[in-house]
Amino acid sequence: MNAPVLVIGAGPTGLTAACALWNLGVPARVVDRRRGPGTAPKGLVLWSGALECLDRIGVAEELAREALPLAGASYWAAGRRIAGVRFGGLENTAFPGPLCVPQPVTERALHRRLTELGGRVEWETEATTVAVDRSGPDQSVTVVLRSGGSEETVTVPWLVAADGARSLVRTAVGIPFEGHTFERTFLIGDGTLEGAPAEAEVQHHIAPEGVLVIVPQPDGHRVFFDTEPTDETEPPSLELLRRLLDERGPGGLHLRDVRWSSRFRVHAKVAPRFRDGPVLLAGDAVHAHTTAGGQGLNTGVQDGYDIGWKLASVIRGSDARLLDSFEAERRPASVRAVRSGDQQTRMWLLRSPLARGARNLAMRALSGAGVLESKVVPLLAQLDLDHSRSEAVVDLPGAGAVPRALRLGRRPFHLTLAPALGGASTSLGQHLSTGRHTLVVHGASAGEWAEQAALALRAWEVDDVVQVLWVRPGAVGHDRVTVSGCEVVHDRGDVLGGGDTPWFAYVRPDGVVGARAGTAGFDALLARLPCWPSRTVDGPLRSAPVQQPQTSAAVPSIRRTLTAHNGG
């Protein structure tokens, strides 16, 4: 396959990246040394931020059908409930609470989606060497792939490394893995737990000897323990899991029919860099999490989506500097997630009676004050990340006219919209969940601006990945305005303000407001969009820029200087 991107690793991170690329018209070759999709249910919980990413590539609905919505979490000490938190209350999202979805289910759904989009995974194909060529103006990566008894040497403009905690690629490019490993050994068992509560609540039983966590699953429960480290490497026996359950649990629980168990150590690590020239690293290759809060899988999915849409945009003509924002935006998010899990795990493992007592009092106070719902749950959800200081977002001339509902570098507030041609109301979030670039044009008489933008996108052959949304103030009138290549909706509550002066906002595929402008900044805003046609699998890796159209006299012409490197 003559694809501009090679993805190493077909776990959730690599598959998400590949689906995001294909979804935006850029083919990617995916290889994995395993025989097929994973069967070990390592990750269980999908939070709102990751679910929104999966929704943009078309798999969240399928996962939701197979998932168990989690109702909340509780914390127990000495047989008494000391704290609790309810899930499902997050606003401004289609996914207000976490879903329990075993990782193999997620991987299968992503693999099916990749196939639907035109891609495939080359299983039993292992990368053995990786070398970055920095000799010319356009850097590239040469990879030796081994499959069966043969080897293949490929050179690609871009490499996405999603090859796990023991990443060959990370080692090859000389990026260290910084952090620490907990001294305790951790045990997991998935099976049937008789006597468990009917409600889908995650329970944390914190005893002086260690912790017991009980996680409801769609077809059973998971029990999780920490123990003193030993030299044993085999999965824990059913007898051991039952003994620890009796010692640390509330009583009346019986574990049977264990279908999977594991013994492992946990780490809290983050790589100092997520990129080395044309090599971008994501997921477990650059951050390792404890099991607390289920952050590893979620952070990896969001990494994969971020790489996918940004790389696809650059390959289709966006400024190559957009890729600089991958590390700048994703590494701080990873550091926060790793730090959160590290702090929770340390809290579980407190041994001093005085420290345990203080912990229990603090948990009770935070729970009673509602802080767990208002602060901790949004942190775990990784939903509303603040990218306002990112160099990839910008206010352009006239941006002062754009209302606060569209904050730069943030997800827009909830907004109810009414289609101009009638029909059921929608939300701005629904329009932004397609995984496409969105140009929001606002103003009662801004139709000419919307039309000229749509004409430009068609001429550039990027209307498959960029949509124009003309938002008119007020209720739907009798004029029933339509604009070719543009969806027209009404802001019935005038949340975005009334008036006839046009303003514009660019919303990135990840739902973040990437630029705002008035009429004076319209050209510059359009210049942030892709402007090259979709790539075909058998076509060239580079493409000449499309001749950009001249607009009418009422709207300034759209100009942009493109470099050959942008096509790389």
C-alpha positions as CSV (number, residue, x, y, z in Angstrom):
1,M,0.0,0.0,0.0
2,N,1.4,3.4,-1.0
3,A,0.2,5.2,2.1
4,P,1.8,8.3,3.5
5,V,1.5,7.1,7.1
6,L,2.7,3.9,8.8
7,V,1.0,3.0,12.1
8,I,2.9,0.5,14.2
9,G,0.5,-1.1,16.7
10,A,-3.2,-2.1,16.3
11,G,-4.4,-1.6,19.8
12,P,-7.0,1.0,20.7
13,T,-4.5,3.9,20.2
14,G,-3.2,2.8,16.8
15,L,-6.6,1.8,15.5
16,T,-8.1,5.1,16.6
17,A,-5.3,7.0,14.8
18,A,-5.7,5.0,11.7
19,C,-9.5,5.4,11.6
20,A,-9.2,9.1,12.1
21,L,-6.8,9.3,9.2
22,W,-9.0,7.3,6.9
23,N,-12.1,9.2,8.0
24,L,-10.4,12.4,6.8
25,G,-9.4,11.0,3.5
26,V,-5.8,9.9,4.2
27,P,-4.9,6.2,3.9
28,A,-2.7,4.6,6.6
29,R,-0.9,1.3,6.6
30,V,-1.3,-0.5,10.0
31,V,1.0,-3.3,11.2
32,D,1.0,-5.3,14.4
33,R,3.2,-8.2,15.6
34,R,0.3,-10.0,17.2
35,R,-1.7,-12.7,15.5
36,G,-4.9,-10.8,15.7
37,P,-7.0,-8.4,17.9
38,G,-6.3,-8.6,21.6
39,T,-8.3,-10.9,23.9
40,A,-7.1,-9.8,27.3
41,P,-9.5,-7.3,28.9
42,K,-6.8,-5.0,30.3
43,G,-8.8,-1.8,30.0
44,L,-12.4,-1.6,31.1
45,V,-13.7,1.9,31.4
46,L,-14.3,4.5,28.7
47,W,-14.9,8.0,29.9
48,S,-16.6,10.9,28.1
49,G,-13.6,12.4,26.4
50,A,-12.5,9.1,24.8
51,L,-16.1,8.3,23.9
52,E,-16.5,11.6,22.0
53,C,-13.3,10.7,20.0
54,L,-14.7,7.3,19.2
55,D,-18.0,8.8,18.3
56,R,-16.3,11.0,15.7
57,I,-14.9,8.0,13.9
58,G,-18.2,6.1,14.1
59,V,-17.8,3.4,16.8
60,A,-19.2,4.9,20.0
61,E,-22.8,3.9,19.3
62,E,-21.8,0.2,18.8
63,L,-19.7,0.3,22.0
64,A,-22.6,1.9,24.0
65,R,-24.9,-1.0,23.0
66,E,-22.5,-3.6,24.4
67,A,-21.5,-1.5,27.5
68,L,-22.6,-1.4,31.1
69,P,-23.1,2.2,32.2
70,L,-21.5,2.7,35.6
71,A,-23.7,4.4,38.2
72,G,-21.0,5.6,40.6
73,A,-18.2,4.7,43.0
74,S,-18.0,4.1,46.7
75,Y,-15.2,4.0,49.2
76,W,-15.2,1.8,52.3
77,A,-13.0,1.4,55.4
78,A,-13.5,-1.0,58.3
79,G,-16.7,-2.1,56.8
80,R,-18.2,1.4,56.7
81,R,-18.9,3.6,53.7
82,I,-16.8,6.7,54.0
83,A,-17.5,8.4,50.6
84,G,-19.4,8.1,47.4
85,V,-19.7,9.7,44.0
86,R,-22.4,9.5,41.4
87,F,-21.7,9.2,37.7
88,G,-23.8,10.4,34.7
89,G,-24.1,14.1,35.6
90,L,-21.6,15.5,33.1
91,E,-23.2,18.2,30.9
92,N,-22.6,19.4,27.3
93,T,-21.8,15.9,26.1
94,A,-23.7,12.9,24.6
95,F,-21.8,10.7,27.1
96,P,-22.6,12.0,30.6
97,G,-21.0,9.1,32.4
98,P,-18.4,6.3,32.0
99,L,-19.2,3.0,30.3
100,C,-17.7,-0.3,31.2
101,V,-16.5,-1.9,27.9
102,P,-13.8,-4.6,28.1
103,Q,-10.9,-3.7,25.8
104,P,-11.3,-6.6,23.3
105,V,-14.8,-5.2,22.5
106,T,-13.3,-1.8,21.8
107,E,-10.6,-3.2,19.6
108,R,-13.0,-5.3,17.6
109,A,-15.2,-2.3,17.0
110,L,-12.3,-0.2,15.9
111,H,-11.0,-3.0,13.6
112,R,-14.4,-3.3,11.9
113,R,-14.6,0.4,11.4
114,L,-11.1,0.5,9.9
115,T,-12.1,-2.1,7.5
116,E,-15.3,-0.2,6.6
117,L,-13.2,2.9,5.9
118,G,-10.9,0.9,3.5
119,G,-8.0,0.0,5.7
120,R,-6.8,-3.2,7.2
121,V,-4.3,-4.5,9.7
122,E,-1.3,-6.6,8.7
123,W,-1.1,-9.0,11.6
124,E,2.1,-10.9,12.5
125,T,4.1,-8.0,11.0
126,E,6.8,-6.7,13.3
127,A,9.0,-3.6,13.0
128,T,12.5,-4.6,13.8
129,T,14.5,-1.4,13.0
130,V,13.5,2.2,12.7
131,A,15.7,5.0,11.3
132,V,14.9,8.7,10.8
133,D,16.4,10.4,7.8
134,R,17.1,14.1,8.5
135,S,19.4,14.7,5.6
136,G,17.0,16.5,3.3
137,P,14.3,19.2,3.7
138,D,11.6,16.6,3.9
139,Q,12.4,14.2,6.7
140,S,11.3,10.5,6.4
141,V,11.4,7.3,8.3
142,T,12.8,4.0,7.1
143,V,11.4,0.9,8.9
144,V,12.3,-2.8,8.4
145,L,9.2,-5.0,8.7
146,R,9.4,-8.7,9.4
147,S,6.5,-11.0,8.5
148,G,6.9,-14.8,8.5
149,G,10.4,-15.5,7.1
150,S,10.7,-12.4,4.9
151,E,11.7,-8.8,5.5
152,E,10.5,-5.6,3.8
153,T,12.1,-2.2,4.0
154,V,9.7,0.8,3.7
155,T,10.3,4.5,3.8
156,V,7.4,6.7,4.7
157,P,6.9,10.5,5.3
158,W,5.2,9.8,8.7
159,L,5.3,7.1,11.4
160,V,2.8,6.8,14.2
161,A,4.2,4.7,17.1
162,A,1.5,3.0,19.1
163,D,3.6,0.0,20.0
164,G,3.1,-0.1,23.8
165,A,5.1,0.4,26.9
166,R,8.2,-1.5,25.6
167,S,8.1,0.6,22.4
168,L,10.8,-0.2,19.9
169,V,10.2,3.1,18.2
170,R,10.7,5.1,21.4
171,T,13.9,3.3,22.1
172,A,15.1,3.7,18.4
173,V,14.7,7.5,18.4
174,G,16.3,7.8,21.9
175,I,13.4,9.1,23.9
176,P,13.6,8.0,27.6
177,F,10.6,6.9,29.7
178,E,10.6,8.8,33.0
179,G,8.8,8.0,36.2
180,H,8.6,5.3,38.8
181,T,7.2,1.8,39.5
182,F,5.2,0.9,42.5
183,E,6.7,-1.6,44.9
184,R,3.5,-3.5,45.3
185,T,2.3,-6.4,43.0
186,F,-1.2,-6.1,41.7
187,L,-3.7,-9.0,41.0
188,I,-6.8,-9.0,38.8
189,G,-9.5,-11.6,38.4
190,D,-12.5,-11.4,36.0
191,G,-15.4,-13.8,36.8
192,T,-18.8,-14.2,38.4
193,L,-19.2,-12.5,41.8
194,E,-22.1,-13.9,43.7
195,G,-23.6,-11.7,46.4
196,A,-22.6,-8.4,44.6
197,P,-25.0,-5.5,44.7
198,A,-27.3,-5.1,41.7
199,E,-26.3,-1.5,41.1
200,A,-23.4,-1.0,38.7
201,E,-21.2,0.7,41.3
202,V,-17.4,0.5,41.6
203,Q,-16.5,-0.3,45.2
204,H,-13.2,0.5,46.8
205,H,-12.6,-1.4,50.1
206,I,-9.4,0.0,51.7
207,A,-8.0,-2.1,54.4
208,P,-4.7,-1.9,56.3
209,E,-3.4,-5.0,54.4
210,G,-4.3,-3.5,51.0
211,V,-7.1,-2.5,48.7
212,L,-9.9,-4.4,47.1
213,V,-11.6,-2.9,44.1
214,I,-14.8,-4.4,42.6
215,V,-15.7,-3.3,39.1
216,P,-19.1,-4.4,37.6
217,Q,-18.8,-5.6,34.0
218,P,-21.4,-6.4,31.3
219,D,-21.0,-10.1,32.0
220,G,-19.6,-10.3,35.5
221,H,-17.2,-8.5,37.8
222,R,-13.5,-7.7,38.2
223,V,-11.8,-8.0,41.5
224,F,-8.5,-6.1,42.0
225,F,-6.0,-6.4,44.8
226,D,-2.5,-5.2,45.7
227,T,-0.1,-7.5,47.6
228,E,3.5,-7.7,48.7
229,P,5.9,-8.2,45.8
230,T,7.1,-11.7,45.1
231,D,9.1,-13.5,42.4
232,E,5.9,-15.2,41.1
233,T,4.9,-14.3,37.5
234,E,2.0,-16.7,36.9
235,P,-1.6,-15.4,37.1
236,P,-3.1,-15.7,40.6
237,S,-5.0,-18.8,41.5
238,L,-8.7,-18.8,42.2
239,E,-7.9,-19.8,45.8
240,L,-5.7,-16.8,46.3
241,L,-8.3,-14.4,44.8
242,R,-11.0,-15.9,47.1
243,R,-8.8,-15.6,50.2
244,L,-8.1,-11.9,49.5
245,L,-11.7,-11.2,48.8
246,D,-12.7,-12.7,52.1
247,E,-10.0,-10.8,54.0
248,R,-10.7,-7.4,52.5
249,G,-14.3,-7.5,51.3
250,P,-17.6,-6.7,53.1
251,G,-18.5,-10.4,53.4
252,G,-21.1,-12.5,51.6
253,L,-19.2,-12.5,48.3
254,H,-18.2,-15.6,46.4
255,L,-16.0,-15.5,43.3
256,R,-16.4,-18.3,40.7
257,D,-15.9,-19.0,37.0
258,V,-12.8,-16.9,36.6
259,R,-12.2,-16.4,32.9
260,W,-9.1,-14.2,33.0
261,S,-6.6,-13.2,35.7
262,S,-3.3,-11.4,35.8
263,R,-0.4,-10.5,38.0
264,F,1.5,-7.3,37.2
265,R,3.3,-4.2,38.4
266,V,2.0,-0.7,37.8
267,H,4.0,2.4,36.8
268,A,3.6,6.2,36.7
269,K,5.7,7.3,33.7
270,V,5.6,10.0,31.0
271,A,8.1,10.4,28.2
272,P,9.6,13.9,27.9
273,R,8.9,14.1,24.2
274,F,6.0,12.7,22.1
275,R,7.6,13.5,18.7
276,D,10.9,13.1,16.9
277,G,10.6,14.8,13.5
278,P,8.3,12.6,11.4
279,V,7.8,10.1,14.2
280,L,4.8,10.7,16.5
281,L,4.4,8.5,19.6
282,A,1.1,7.8,21.4
283,G,-0.6,5.8,24.1
284,D,1.4,3.4,26.3
285,A,4.5,4.1,24.2
286,V,4.8,7.5,26.0
287,H,2.8,7.3,29.2
288,A,2.2,4.5,31.7
289,H,-0.6,4.7,34.2
290,T,-1.8,3.0,37.3
291,T,-5.2,1.3,37.1
292,A,-6.9,4.0,39.2
293,G,-9.6,5.7,37.2
294,G,-9.0,3.7,34.0
295,Q,-7.0,6.6,32.6
296,G,-4.5,4.7,30.4
297,L,-6.9,3.4,27.7
298,N,-8.7,6.8,27.6
299,T,-5.6,8.9,27.3
300,G,-4.3,6.6,24.5
301,V,-7.5,6.8,22.5
302,Q,-7.4,10.6,22.7
303,D,-3.8,10.6,21.7
304,G,-4.6,8.5,18.7
305,Y,-7.5,10.7,17.6
306,D,-5.3,13.9,18.0
307,I,-2.5,12.4,15.9
308,G,-5.0,11.2,13.3
309,W,-6.9,14.4,12.6
310,K,-3.8,16.7,12.8
311,L,-1.7,14.5,10.5
312,A,-4.5,14.1,8.0
313,S,-5.0,17.9,8.0
314,V,-1.3,18.5,7.3
315,I,-1.2,15.9,4.6
316,R,-4.2,17.6,3.0
317,G,-2.6,21.1,3.0
318,S,-2.9,22.6,6.5
319,D,0.2,24.3,7.9
320,A,2.7,21.7,8.9
321,R,3.2,23.5,12.2
322,L,-0.1,22.1,13.3
323,L,1.7,18.9,14.2
324,D,3.8,20.9,16.8
325,S,0.6,21.1,18.8
326,F,0.3,17.4,19.2
327,E,3.0,17.2,21.9
328,A,2.1,20.7,23.3
329,E,-1.5,19.7,23.8
330,R,-1.4,16.0,24.5
331,R,1.6,15.7,26.9
332,P,0.1,18.1,29.5
333,A,-3.1,16.0,29.4
334,S,-1.1,12.8,29.8
335,V,0.9,14.3,32.8
336,R,-2.4,15.2,34.5
337,A,-3.9,11.8,33.9
338,V,-0.8,10.0,35.2
339,R,-0.5,12.3,38.2
340,S,-4.2,11.7,39.1
341,G,-3.8,7.9,39.0
342,D,-0.5,8.1,40.9
343,Q,-2.2,10.1,43.7
344,Q,-5.2,7.8,43.9
345,T,-3.0,4.7,44.1
346,R,-0.8,6.3,46.8
347,M,-3.9,7.1,48.7
348,W,-5.0,3.5,48.5
349,L,-1.7,2.2,49.7
350,L,-1.3,4.3,52.9
351,R,-0.2,2.1,55.8
352,S,0.2,4.5,58.7
353,P,-2.9,4.5,60.9
354,L,-2.7,8.3,61.3
355,A,-2.4,8.8,57.6
356,R,-5.3,6.4,56.9
357,G,-7.5,8.2,59.4
358,A,-6.8,11.6,57.8
359,R,-7.5,10.1,54.4
360,N,-10.9,8.8,55.5
361,L,-11.9,12.1,57.1
362,A,-10.9,14.0,53.9
363,M,-12.8,11.6,51.7
364,R,-15.9,11.9,53.8
365,A,-15.7,15.7,53.7
366,L,-15.1,15.9,50.0
367,S,-17.9,13.5,49.3
368,G,-20.3,15.4,51.5
369,A,-19.4,18.7,49.8
370,G,-20.0,17.3,46.3
371,V,-16.3,17.9,45.4
372,L,-15.9,14.4,43.9
373,E,-18.7,15.0,41.4
374,S,-17.7,18.6,40.6
375,K,-13.9,18.2,40.4
376,V,-12.8,14.6,40.3
377,V,-15.2,13.2,37.8
378,P,-14.5,15.9,35.2
379,L,-10.8,15.3,35.7
380,L,-11.3,11.6,35.0
381,A,-13.6,12.2,32.1
382,Q,-10.8,14.3,30.3
383,L,-13.6,16.1,28.5
384,D,-13.1,19.8,28.6
385,L,-9.3,20.2,28.1
386,D,-8.1,23.8,28.0
387,H,-6.1,24.5,24.9
388,S,-6.4,28.3,25.0
389,R,-2.7,28.7,25.3
390,S,-1.9,26.4,22.4
391,E,-0.1,27.9,19.4
392,A,-2.6,26.0,17.3
393,V,-5.5,28.2,18.2
394,V,-5.7,31.9,17.4
395,D,-7.9,35.0,17.5
396,L,-7.8,36.8,14.2
397,P,-8.9,40.4,13.3
398,G,-12.5,40.9,14.4
399,A,-12.5,38.1,16.9
400,G,-14.0,40.3,19.5
401,A,-17.4,40.0,17.9
402,V,-17.5,36.3,18.6
403,P,-19.5,35.6,21.9
404,R,-18.1,33.8,24.9
405,A,-20.1,30.7,24.1
406,L,-17.4,29.9,21.6
407,R,-14.3,30.2,23.8
408,L,-10.9,29.9,22.0
409,G,-9.2,26.6,22.7
410,R,-12.2,25.1,24.4
411,R,-15.3,23.1,23.5
412,P,-18.4,25.3,22.7
413,F,-21.2,25.6,25.2
414,H,-24.4,23.6,24.6
415,L,-26.5,25.3,21.9
416,T,-29.9,24.3,20.6
417,L,-30.3,24.8,16.8
418,A,-33.4,24.6,14.6
419,P,-32.9,23.6,10.9
420,A,-33.9,26.4,8.5
421,L,-36.0,23.9,6.4
422,G,-37.8,22.6,9.4
423,G,-37.6,19.4,11.4
424,A,-36.4,18.4,14.8
425,S,-34.1,20.6,16.7
426,T,-30.5,19.7,16.9
427,S,-27.5,20.8,19.0
428,L,-24.2,22.4,18.0
429,G,-22.6,19.4,19.6
430,Q,-24.3,17.1,17.1
431,H,-23.0,19.1,14.2
432,L,-19.5,18.9,15.6
433,S,-19.5,15.2,16.3
434,T,-18.9,14.2,12.7
435,G,-15.1,14.4,13.0
436,R,-14.9,17.1,10.3
437,H,-13.6,20.6,10.3
438,T,-16.4,23.1,10.8
439,L,-16.6,26.7,9.7
440,V,-19.4,28.4,11.7
441,V,-20.7,31.5,9.9
442,H,-23.0,33.7,12.0
443,G,-25.2,36.6,11.0
444,A,-28.7,37.1,9.7
445,S,-27.4,38.2,6.2
446,A,-24.1,36.3,6.2
447,G,-25.3,33.9,3.5
448,E,-22.9,35.3,0.9
449,W,-19.9,34.6,3.1
450,A,-21.2,31.1,3.8
451,E,-21.7,30.5,0.1
452,Q,-18.2,31.8,-0.9
453,A,-16.6,29.6,1.7
454,A,-18.5,26.5,0.4
455,L,-17.4,27.4,-3.1
456,A,-13.8,27.6,-2.1
457,L,-14.0,24.2,-0.3
458,R,-15.5,22.5,-3.3
459,A,-12.8,24.0,-5.6
460,W,-10.1,22.7,-3.2
461,E,-11.9,19.4,-3.1
462,V,-12.0,19.3,0.7
463,D,-15.8,19.6,1.1
464,D,-15.6,15.9,2.2
465,V,-13.9,16.9,5.4
466,V,-14.9,20.5,5.9
467,Q,-18.5,21.6,6.6
468,V,-20.0,25.1,6.6
469,L,-22.6,25.8,9.2
470,W,-24.5,29.1,8.8
471,V,-26.1,30.1,12.1
472,R,-28.9,32.7,11.8
473,P,-30.1,34.5,14.9
474,G,-33.7,34.1,16.0
475,A,-36.5,31.7,15.3
476,V,-37.1,30.1,11.9
477,G,-38.9,32.5,9.7
478,H,-40.9,32.2,6.5
479,D,-38.0,32.8,4.2
480,R,-36.6,29.2,4.6
481,V,-33.1,30.3,3.3
482,T,-30.9,27.7,1.6
483,V,-27.3,27.9,0.5
484,S,-25.6,25.4,-1.7
485,G,-22.9,23.4,0.2
486,C,-23.9,24.8,3.5
487,E,-26.3,23.8,6.3
488,V,-28.5,26.6,7.6
489,V,-29.7,26.6,11.1
490,H,-31.3,29.1,13.6
491,D,-30.1,30.0,17.1
492,R,-33.6,30.2,18.5
493,G,-32.5,31.5,21.9
494,D,-30.0,34.0,20.4
495,V,-27.3,32.5,22.6
496,L,-24.7,33.6,20.1
497,G,-26.2,37.1,19.9
498,G,-28.4,38.9,17.4
499,G,-27.5,41.5,14.8
500,D,-26.5,41.4,11.2
501,T,-22.7,41.8,11.5
502,P,-21.1,38.6,10.3
503,W,-18.5,36.7,12.4
504,F,-16.8,33.4,12.0
505,A,-15.4,30.5,14.0
506,Y,-13.4,27.5,13.0
507,V,-14.0,24.4,15.1
508,R,-11.5,21.6,14.8
509,P,-12.4,18.0,14.3
510,D,-11.8,17.4,18.0
511,G,-14.6,19.9,18.8
512,V,-12.2,22.6,20.0
513,V,-12.6,26.2,18.8
514,G,-9.4,26.7,16.8
515,A,-9.9,30.3,15.4
516,R,-12.3,33.2,15.6
517,A,-12.6,36.2,13.3
518,G,-14.7,39.0,11.9
519,T,-14.9,39.9,8.3
520,A,-11.4,41.3,8.3
521,G,-10.0,38.0,9.4
522,F,-12.0,35.8,7.1
523,D,-9.2,35.0,4.6
524,A,-6.8,34.1,7.5
525,L,-9.4,31.8,9.1
526,L,-10.0,29.9,5.8
527,A,-6.2,29.6,5.4
528,R,-6.2,27.3,8.5
529,L,-8.3,24.7,6.7
530,P,-7.1,21.8,4.6
531,C,-7.0,22.7,0.9
532,W,-5.8,19.5,-0.9
533,P,-7.9,16.7,-2.3
534,S,-8.3,13.3,-0.6
535,R,-5.4,10.8,-1.3
536,T,-6.0,7.5,-2.9
537,V,-4.3,4.3,-1.8
538,D,-2.5,3.9,-5.1
539,G,-1.9,7.6,-5.8
540,P,1.2,9.7,-5.1
541,L,2.3,10.6,-1.6
542,R,2.5,14.2,-2.6
543,S,0.1,16.4,-4.5
544,A,0.3,19.8,-6.1
545,P,-1.9,22.4,-4.5
546,V,-5.2,23.0,-6.1
547,Q,-5.8,26.3,-7.9
548,Q,-7.6,28.4,-5.4
549,P,-10.7,30.2,-6.6
550,Q,-11.3,33.9,-6.7
551,T,-14.4,35.0,-4.8
552,S,-16.9,37.7,-5.6
553,A,-16.0,41.4,-5.0
554,A,-18.1,41.3,-1.8
555,V,-15.8,38.8,-0.2
556,P,-12.0,39.2,-0.3
557,S,-10.1,36.6,-2.4
558,I,-8.7,33.7,-0.5
559,R,-5.0,33.4,-0.7
560,R,-2.5,31.0,0.9
561,T,1.1,30.1,0.4
562,L,1.6,26.4,0.6
563,T,4.9,24.5,0.9
564,A,5.7,21.1,-0.5
565,H,6.5,20.0,3.0
566,N,2.8,20.3,3.9
567,G,2.1,17.5,1.5
568,G,4.6,15.2,3.1
